Amino acid sequence: MDQHLLLSTLARANANAVKAFAEDFIPDLEPITVVVNRTGLAMLPMEETVSGETFYLGEVLLSEAHVQISGAEGYAACLGRDLEQALAIALLDAAYAAGHNRARIAAFVDSQAAALDSADAVFGQQVEQTRVELETF
């Protein structure tokens, strides 16, 4: 599993599930050095659909965390102000990078990805029901 898939899935996953899952890893990962755990603003880039140029829609609130364990580093940034969620994701990123319980972390991420895919499919169906075919008018 690559880091992009791990981080993007965990950032969208249920925050309480991620925090509960990460809680089990803390005793095995100590000592943990928290380098950064803060909220901040970041510019939200968007792409203009006709010309393909990037512009900035505005600012979004982010929670970010950066941790070090056993010579490995973990990083996370997620929307909102839930610092515990960002810290949990960063711990899981560092644990995976350090080789701690990789199979267990990968299985959790896969289960969260499946739940997100299912929720996205339901949302897509709901949006599809609102589609208006202008050619039929």
Buried (B, 14 or more C-beta within 10 A) or exposed (E): BEEEEBBBBBBBBBBEBBBEBBEEBEEEBEEBEEEBBEEEEEEEEEEEEEEEEEEEEEEEEBBBBBBBBBEBBBBBBBBEEBBBBBBBBBBBBBBBBBEBBEEBBBEBBEBBBEBBEEEEEEEEEEEEEEEEEEEEE
